[in-house]
Amino acid sequence: MKNSEISARKNEAISRGVGMTTQVYAAKAENAEVWDVEGRRYIDFAGGIAVLNTGHRHPKVIDAVKKQLDCFTHTCHQVMPYENYVALAERLNKLLPGDFPKKTIFATTGAEAVENAIKIARCATGRSAVIAFTGGFHGRTFMGMALTGKVVPYKVGFGPMMGDVFHVPFPIEMHGINVETSLDVLDKLFKADVDPKRVAAIIIEPVQGEGGFYEVPRALMKALRQICDDHGILLIADEVQTGFARTGKLFGMQHHDVAADLVTMAKSLAGGFPLSAVTGRAELMDAPGPGGLGGTYAGNPLAIAAAHAVLDVIEEEKLCDRANQLGARLKQRLQGLRSDVAQISDIRGPGFMVAVEFAVPGSTKPNADFTNAVRLKALEKGVILLTCGVYSNVIRFLAPITIQDEVFNEALDVIESSIRECAQEAK
């Protein structure tokens, strides 16, 4: 079987709306390595888009799922509940930042977690408006699209978005927007477009994912917390991509001295099994009536079992420390290229949530062509990379935090040579 043959079948069978970064079809995987249907090996620096912090098929995760598989696979928690759902909620309630009682619900996808967080916020406050940030990504459902601060490809062709959603520019100093600018726009928004007493929530990613791995400045997060407190607005932290050791802490909000009222989680929560969650202040989580939250597959028992194992692995293998070590090594290697590669405009990110941004030499003008060239060059050499950013000029690195040192070093060599070769070809 060949990749090209499956790709041809895909073109006939699957909607083109399902975009694909590669035409490499996976056959098997282990930790940070994937083999395609033709037997070629790749080093995975995409991690299923931040889903595999604990790697492909971590033995503890697989063992936990196998044990659950021998018991039952589905009852629907709302019909016939199960204890491991309760136990996982208890664990998240204890682990999330915030010195207050918490409660949790489970869903299946990150978009569902965001949808439920907005439902909870609106129900708890009796308000409807929501404020998000440019460049943010919150899902592909209609509320998720409305909150997302990027048009292409997420909003194109889908008609009017959900109402009562407002956007504030995200502060990126290298692109001319600082914290003061963002807060000034927010203040003007309150004066010109929406009464703050009608705003249910402000939602923000501690580090923007699809938007380009820009970290929220501490000054902005602190100001948002104060603004929310002053006006009775809820602060929602979207930790779908930042959660579970990626940033060097269990949650991205732990880099700040404030706690969110509601937190959305998904991706690496269950090590490759579909599971998401909303955890928040107990009184807010209890605002919707029985039946107002949930879903047929919400909190699937196999995924719940996997999530318990993921939390154990993060603690036992000290993955937060490991993320900081790997991220430091990656950034050091990238910094070593700056004097020779004029296209590098920024290297950033906490922990192992690292990105490199490329611009036209001598400017900050986004250089999407160069970025994609690096991605394709690395793919030829056997490393899978992802781009991101409003202008698609950022490469983000999302390898498993469990990646072996020898595999990591091999990937660093490929990444460096790919960037150098593309820079040479661009001259």
C-alpha positions as CSV (number, residue, x, y, z in Angstrom):
1,M,0.0,0.0,0.0
2,K,1.3,3.5,-0.9
3,N,0.6,6.9,0.5
4,S,-0.2,8.2,-3.0
5,E,-2.8,5.4,-3.5
6,I,-4.6,6.2,-0.3
7,S,-4.4,9.9,-1.1
8,A,-6.2,9.4,-4.4
9,R,-8.9,7.4,-2.6
10,K,-9.1,10.2,0.0
11,N,-9.8,12.8,-2.7
12,E,-12.7,10.8,-3.9
13,A,-14.2,9.9,-0.5
14,I,-13.6,12.7,1.9
15,S,-14.7,16.4,1.9
16,R,-11.9,18.8,0.9
17,G,-13.0,20.8,4.0
18,V,-11.0,18.4,6.1
19,G,-7.5,20.0,5.6
20,M,-4.4,17.8,5.8
21,T,-0.9,18.9,6.6
22,T,0.7,15.9,5.0
23,Q,-0.2,13.0,2.7
24,V,1.7,10.6,5.0
25,Y,-0.6,7.9,6.2
26,A,0.2,6.4,9.6
27,A,0.5,2.7,10.2
28,K,2.0,2.5,13.7
29,A,3.5,4.8,16.3
30,E,5.5,4.6,19.5
31,N,6.3,7.6,21.8
32,A,7.7,10.3,19.4
33,E,8.1,8.1,16.3
34,V,5.6,7.2,13.6
35,W,5.9,4.8,10.7
36,D,3.8,5.3,7.6
37,V,2.1,2.6,5.4
38,E,5.2,2.4,3.3
39,G,7.4,1.7,6.3
40,R,9.1,5.1,6.5
41,R,9.9,6.4,9.9
42,Y,9.1,10.0,11.0
43,I,9.8,11.9,14.2
44,D,6.6,13.5,15.3
45,F,6.9,17.2,16.3
46,A,3.2,17.7,15.8
47,G,1.9,15.4,18.5
48,G,-1.6,15.2,16.9
49,I,-1.7,19.0,17.5
50,A,-0.7,19.0,21.2
51,V,-2.6,15.9,22.0
52,L,0.3,13.6,22.8
53,N,2.3,15.2,25.6
54,T,2.8,11.7,27.0
55,G,3.6,10.3,23.6
56,H,2.1,7.8,21.3
57,R,0.8,4.7,23.2
58,H,2.4,5.4,26.5
59,P,2.4,1.9,28.3
60,K,0.6,3.2,31.4
61,V,-2.1,4.8,29.2
62,I,-2.6,1.7,27.1
63,D,-2.7,-0.5,30.1
64,A,-5.3,1.6,31.8
65,V,-7.5,1.6,28.7
66,K,-7.1,-2.2,28.3
67,K,-8.3,-2.7,31.8
68,Q,-11.3,-0.5,31.3
69,L,-12.0,-2.2,28.0
70,D,-12.4,-5.5,29.8
71,C,-15.1,-3.9,32.1
72,F,-17.3,-1.8,29.8
73,T,-16.9,0.8,27.0
74,H,-20.0,2.9,27.3
75,T,-23.1,3.3,29.5
76,C,-23.5,7.1,29.1
77,H,-22.7,8.7,32.4
78,Q,-26.0,10.5,32.5
79,V,-27.8,7.1,32.4
80,M,-25.6,4.8,34.4
81,P,-22.6,6.6,35.9
82,Y,-19.2,5.2,36.8
83,E,-16.8,6.0,39.6
84,N,-13.7,6.8,37.6
85,Y,-15.6,9.8,36.1
86,V,-16.1,11.1,39.7
87,A,-12.5,10.4,40.7
88,L,-11.1,12.3,37.7
89,A,-13.3,15.3,38.5
90,E,-12.0,15.2,42.0
91,R,-8.4,15.2,40.8
92,L,-8.9,18.1,38.4
93,N,-10.7,20.1,41.1
94,K,-7.7,19.8,43.3
95,L,-5.1,20.4,40.6
96,L,-6.6,23.6,38.9
97,P,-5.3,26.9,40.2
98,G,-7.6,28.8,42.5
99,D,-8.2,28.7,46.3
100,F,-12.0,28.1,46.1
101,P,-14.3,25.1,45.8
102,K,-14.5,23.7,42.2
103,K,-16.6,21.3,40.2
104,T,-16.0,19.7,36.8
105,I,-17.9,18.4,33.8
106,F,-16.6,16.2,31.0
107,A,-17.2,16.4,27.3
108,T,-15.5,15.0,24.2
109,T,-13.8,17.8,22.3
110,G,-12.1,21.1,23.0
111,A,-14.8,22.9,21.1
112,E,-17.5,21.3,23.3
113,A,-15.6,22.4,26.4
114,V,-15.6,26.0,25.2
115,E,-19.3,25.8,24.2
116,N,-20.1,24.5,27.7
117,A,-18.0,27.1,29.4
118,I,-20.0,29.8,27.6
119,K,-23.3,28.2,28.5
120,I,-22.2,28.0,32.1
121,A,-21.0,31.7,32.1
122,R,-24.3,32.9,30.5
123,C,-26.4,30.9,32.9
124,A,-24.5,31.9,36.0
125,T,-24.4,35.6,35.2
126,G,-27.6,36.1,33.3
127,R,-25.6,38.0,30.7
128,S,-25.0,37.2,27.0
129,A,-21.9,39.0,25.7
130,V,-18.5,37.4,25.4
131,I,-15.1,39.1,24.7
132,A,-12.3,37.2,23.0
133,F,-9.0,38.1,21.4
134,T,-7.7,38.4,17.9
135,G,-5.6,35.4,16.9
136,G,-7.3,33.2,19.5
137,F,-8.6,29.8,18.5
138,H,-11.5,28.2,20.4
139,G,-13.0,25.6,18.0
140,R,-14.9,25.0,14.8
141,T,-18.5,25.0,16.2
142,F,-20.5,28.2,15.6
143,M,-19.7,29.7,19.0
144,G,-16.1,28.5,18.7
145,M,-15.8,30.1,15.3
146,A,-17.3,33.3,16.6
147,L,-14.8,33.4,19.4
148,T,-11.9,32.5,17.2
149,G,-9.9,35.6,16.0
150,K,-8.9,34.3,12.6
151,V,-11.0,34.3,9.5
152,V,-9.1,31.9,7.1
153,P,-9.7,29.0,7.1
154,Y,-12.1,28.8,10.1
155,K,-14.9,31.2,9.2
156,V,-14.8,31.4,5.4
157,G,-18.1,30.5,3.8
158,F,-20.1,29.8,6.9
159,G,-22.3,32.9,7.0
160,P,-23.1,35.0,10.0
161,M,-21.4,34.2,13.2
162,M,-23.0,34.0,16.7
163,G,-24.0,37.4,18.0
164,D,-22.8,39.2,21.1
165,V,-19.1,38.2,20.6
166,F,-16.5,41.0,20.5
167,H,-12.8,40.9,19.8
168,V,-9.9,42.9,21.4
169,P,-6.4,42.9,19.8
170,F,-4.0,40.5,21.4
171,P,-0.8,42.3,22.5
172,I,2.2,41.4,20.3
173,E,4.8,44.1,20.7
174,M,6.9,43.0,17.7
175,H,3.7,43.7,15.6
176,G,3.0,47.1,17.2
177,I,0.4,46.1,19.8
178,N,1.2,46.3,23.5
179,V,-0.8,45.7,26.7
180,E,-1.8,49.3,26.9
181,T,-3.2,49.2,23.4
182,S,-5.2,46.1,24.2
183,L,-6.6,47.5,27.4
184,D,-7.4,50.8,25.7
185,V,-9.4,49.0,23.0
186,L,-11.2,47.1,25.7
187,D,-12.1,50.3,27.5
188,K,-13.4,51.8,24.2
189,L,-15.4,48.7,23.6
190,F,-17.2,49.2,26.9
191,K,-17.9,52.8,26.0
192,A,-19.0,52.3,22.3
193,D,-20.2,48.8,21.8
194,V,-21.2,46.8,24.9
195,D,-22.1,47.7,28.5
196,P,-19.7,45.7,30.7
197,K,-22.7,44.9,32.9
198,R,-24.0,42.8,29.9
199,V,-20.7,40.9,29.4
200,A,-20.8,37.3,30.8
201,A,-17.2,36.4,30.2
202,I,-13.8,37.2,28.7
203,I,-12.0,34.1,27.2
204,I,-8.3,33.9,26.6
205,E,-5.6,31.3,26.0
206,P,-2.6,31.6,28.4
207,V,-0.5,31.0,25.3
208,Q,-2.2,31.4,21.9
209,G,-2.1,28.1,20.0
210,E,-3.2,28.5,16.4
211,G,-2.5,32.2,16.8
212,G,1.2,31.8,16.9
213,F,2.3,30.7,20.4
214,Y,2.2,34.2,21.8
215,E,2.2,34.2,25.6
216,V,-0.2,36.4,27.5
217,P,1.8,39.1,29.2
218,R,1.5,38.9,33.0
219,A,0.4,42.5,33.1
220,L,-2.6,41.8,30.8
221,M,-3.7,38.7,32.7
222,K,-3.6,40.6,35.9
223,A,-5.5,43.6,34.4
224,L,-8.2,41.2,33.0
225,R,-8.7,39.6,36.4
226,Q,-9.2,43.1,37.9
227,I,-11.6,44.2,35.1
228,C,-13.6,41.0,35.5
229,D,-13.8,41.5,39.3
230,D,-14.9,45.1,38.9
231,H,-17.7,44.4,36.5
232,G,-18.9,40.9,37.6
233,I,-17.5,39.3,34.4
234,L,-16.1,35.7,34.4
235,L,-12.6,35.0,33.3
236,I,-12.4,31.8,31.2
237,A,-8.9,30.3,30.6
238,D,-8.8,28.2,27.4
239,E,-6.2,25.6,28.4
240,V,-7.1,23.2,25.6
241,Q,-3.6,23.5,24.1
242,T,-1.6,24.8,27.0
243,G,-2.6,22.2,29.6
244,F,-0.9,19.1,31.0
245,A,2.8,20.1,31.3
246,R,3.3,21.6,27.9
247,T,4.3,25.0,29.2
248,G,6.5,23.7,32.0
249,K,3.7,23.8,34.5
250,L,0.6,21.6,34.7
251,F,-1.5,24.5,33.5
252,G,-0.6,27.7,31.6
253,M,-2.4,29.8,34.2
254,Q,0.1,28.8,36.8
255,H,2.6,31.2,35.1
256,H,0.3,34.0,36.3
257,D,-0.7,35.1,39.8
258,V,-4.4,35.0,39.1
259,A,-6.9,32.2,38.7
260,A,-9.6,31.9,36.1
261,D,-13.3,31.3,37.1
262,L,-13.7,28.6,34.5
263,V,-11.0,26.5,32.7
264,T,-11.5,24.5,29.5
265,M,-9.3,21.5,28.8
266,A,-8.9,18.8,26.2
267,K,-6.1,17.6,23.8
268,S,-3.4,16.0,26.1
269,L,-5.8,15.4,28.9
270,A,-6.3,11.8,27.8
271,G,-3.2,10.9,25.9
272,G,-4.8,10.5,22.5
273,F,-8.3,9.5,23.6
274,P,-11.1,12.0,23.0
275,L,-11.9,13.8,26.3
276,S,-12.4,17.4,27.3
277,A,-13.4,19.1,30.6
278,V,-14.6,22.3,32.1
279,T,-13.5,23.0,35.7
280,G,-14.6,26.1,37.6
281,R,-15.9,27.7,40.7
282,A,-18.5,25.4,42.2
283,E,-21.3,27.9,42.4
284,L,-20.9,28.8,38.7
285,M,-20.7,25.1,37.6
286,D,-23.9,24.5,39.5
287,A,-25.8,27.3,37.7
288,P,-27.3,25.2,34.9
289,G,-30.1,22.8,35.9
290,P,-29.9,19.0,35.6
291,G,-29.9,18.0,32.0
292,G,-28.5,21.4,30.9
293,L,-25.0,20.0,30.5
294,G,-23.7,16.7,29.2
295,G,-23.7,14.6,26.1
296,T,-24.1,11.0,25.0
297,Y,-20.3,10.3,24.8
298,A,-19.3,12.9,27.3
299,G,-16.7,11.5,29.7
300,N,-16.3,8.2,27.8
301,P,-15.0,5.6,30.3
302,L,-12.0,4.6,28.2
303,A,-10.9,8.2,27.8
304,I,-11.5,8.8,31.6
305,A,-9.2,5.8,32.4
306,A,-6.6,7.2,30.0
307,A,-6.7,10.6,31.7
308,H,-6.1,9.1,35.1
309,A,-3.0,7.4,33.6
310,V,-1.9,10.6,32.0
311,L,-2.0,12.5,35.3
312,D,0.0,9.7,36.9
313,V,2.7,9.8,34.1
314,I,3.0,13.6,34.3
315,E,3.7,13.3,38.1
316,E,5.8,10.2,38.1
317,E,8.0,11.1,35.1
318,K,8.3,14.8,36.2
319,L,7.1,16.0,32.8
320,C,6.8,19.6,33.8
321,D,10.6,19.7,34.5
322,R,11.2,17.7,31.4
323,A,9.2,20.2,29.3
324,N,11.4,23.1,30.6
325,Q,14.6,21.2,29.8
326,L,13.5,20.2,26.3
327,G,12.3,23.7,25.6
328,A,15.5,25.3,26.8
329,R,17.5,23.0,24.5
330,L,15.3,23.7,21.5
331,K,15.4,27.4,22.0
332,Q,19.2,27.3,22.4
333,R,19.6,25.5,19.1
334,L,17.3,27.9,17.4
335,Q,19.1,30.9,18.8
336,G,22.3,29.6,17.4
337,L,20.8,30.0,13.9
338,R,19.9,33.7,14.2
339,S,23.2,35.1,13.0
340,D,23.1,32.9,9.8
341,V,19.3,32.9,9.1
342,A,18.0,36.5,8.6
343,Q,14.4,35.2,8.3
344,I,14.2,34.4,12.0
345,S,12.4,37.2,13.7
346,D,11.5,35.7,17.0
347,I,11.9,32.6,19.2
348,R,9.5,32.2,22.1
349,G,7.4,30.1,24.3
350,P,7.3,28.8,27.9
351,G,8.4,25.2,28.6
352,F,8.2,23.0,25.6
353,M,5.5,25.2,23.9
354,V,8.1,26.7,21.6
355,A,7.8,28.5,18.3
356,V,10.0,30.2,15.8
357,E,8.6,33.1,13.7
358,F,9.9,33.9,10.2
359,A,9.8,37.3,8.5
360,V,11.1,38.9,5.3
361,P,14.8,39.7,6.1
362,G,15.2,43.2,7.5
363,S,11.6,43.6,8.5
364,T,8.8,42.1,10.6
365,K,6.7,41.3,7.5
366,P,5.4,37.7,7.8
367,N,7.2,35.2,5.6
368,A,4.7,32.4,5.1
369,D,6.5,31.0,2.0
370,F,9.8,30.5,3.9
371,T,7.9,29.0,6.8
372,N,6.2,26.4,4.6
373,A,9.4,25.7,2.8
374,V,11.0,24.8,6.2
375,R,8.1,22.5,7.1
376,L,8.3,20.7,3.7
377,K,12.1,20.4,3.9
378,A,11.8,18.8,7.4
379,L,9.1,16.5,6.2
380,E,11.4,15.3,3.4
381,K,14.0,14.5,6.1
382,G,11.5,12.7,8.3
383,V,10.4,15.3,10.9
384,I,6.7,16.3,11.0
385,L,6.3,20.0,11.8
386,L,3.2,22.3,12.1
387,T,2.8,25.9,11.1
388,C,0.5,28.4,12.8
389,G,-0.1,32.1,13.2
390,V,-2.6,34.5,11.7
391,Y,-0.2,34.9,8.7
392,S,1.0,31.2,8.8
393,N,4.6,32.3,9.4
394,V,5.3,30.5,12.6
395,I,6.5,26.9,13.2
396,R,5.4,25.5,16.5
397,F,7.1,22.5,18.1
398,L,4.7,20.0,19.8
399,A,6.8,16.8,20.2
400,P,5.9,14.5,23.1
401,I,7.4,15.6,26.3
402,T,8.4,12.0,26.8
403,I,10.6,12.0,23.6
404,Q,13.9,10.1,24.1
405,D,17.0,12.2,24.1
406,E,18.6,10.5,21.1
407,V,15.4,11.0,19.1
408,F,15.2,14.6,20.2
409,N,18.8,15.3,19.2
410,E,18.2,13.7,15.8
411,A,15.1,15.9,15.2
412,L,17.1,19.0,16.3
413,D,19.7,18.2,13.7
414,V,17.0,17.9,11.0
415,I,15.3,21.1,12.0
416,E,18.6,23.0,12.0
417,S,19.6,21.7,8.6
418,S,16.2,22.3,7.1
419,I,16.2,26.0,8.2
420,R,19.8,26.5,7.1
421,E,19.1,25.0,3.7
422,C,16.0,27.0,3.1
423,A,17.9,30.2,4.1
424,Q,20.6,29.3,1.6
425,E,18.1,28.6,-1.2
426,A,16.4,31.9,-0.5
427,K,19.5,33.9,-1.2
